[in-house]
Structure formats: C-alpha cells, structure tokens
C-alpha cells in the first residue's frame, strides 16, 4: 500500500436524536443520526404513531 494516501481512521462518536451515543471507528469525525437501535421500533418492539393528517 502507498503511504499517506489513505484517510485517517480514528475513534468517532455516533450521536442519536434520542440521546444514545455509540463509539466506533471511522474516517468521519462525528456522526449524527435520527434513529438508532436503541429507539428504532424494530429493535424496541414499540410502535410509533405518526399522524400524517394536517
């Protein structure tokens, strides 16, 4: 592999809108998401009601 052509791979934090923070490694510094495994209905077993009528 060539030297100094690859992006830096470092520790990063993924922050969810529900407040859950996950630490992992990535080339991106900080990642913000709206839904994670702690609040997604598939993983929690709870259904969210979204009202589309205005």
C-alpha positions as CSV (number, residue, x, y, z in Angstrom):
1,X,0.0,0.0,0.0
2,X,1.1,3.5,-0.7
3,X,1.9,5.8,2.2
4,X,-0.1,8.9,3.1
5,X,-2.9,8.4,0.6
6,X,-5.5,6.8,2.9
7,X,-7.7,8.9,5.2
8,X,-7.0,8.8,8.9
9,X,-9.0,6.1,10.7
10,X,-9.8,7.2,14.2
11,X,-12.3,6.9,17.1
12,X,-15.6,8.7,16.5
13,X,-18.9,9.1,18.2
14,X,-22.3,8.4,16.7
15,X,-25.0,10.6,18.4
16,X,-28.6,9.7,18.0
17,X,-31.6,12.2,18.4
18,X,-32.8,10.0,21.4
19,X,-29.6,10.8,23.3
20,X,-27.8,7.4,22.7
21,X,-24.1,7.7,21.9
22,X,-22.1,4.9,20.3
23,X,-18.3,4.9,20.0
24,X,-16.8,3.3,17.0
25,X,-14.0,3.8,14.4
26,X,-14.5,5.8,11.2
27,X,-12.8,8.3,8.8
28,X,-15.6,10.7,9.7
29,X,-15.1,12.7,12.9
30,X,-18.6,13.0,14.4
31,X,-21.8,11.4,13.1
32,X,-25.4,12.4,13.9
33,X,-28.3,10.1,13.2
34,X,-32.1,10.4,13.8
35,X,-32.8,6.7,14.6
36,X,-30.5,4.1,16.2
37,X,-31.0,0.6,17.6
38,X,-32.0,2.0,21.0
39,X,-35.0,3.8,19.7
40,X,-36.0,2.1,16.4
41,X,-39.3,0.3,16.6
42,X,-37.9,-2.9,15.1
43,X,-35.4,-3.3,18.0
44,X,-37.5,-1.9,20.8
45,X,-40.8,-3.7,20.0
46,X,-42.7,-0.5,20.4
47,X,-44.7,1.1,17.6
48,X,-44.7,4.8,17.0
49,X,-47.8,6.6,15.7
50,X,-47.1,9.1,13.0
51,X,-50.0,11.4,12.2
52,X,-50.0,12.4,8.5
53,X,-53.2,14.4,8.6
54,X,-52.7,18.1,9.0
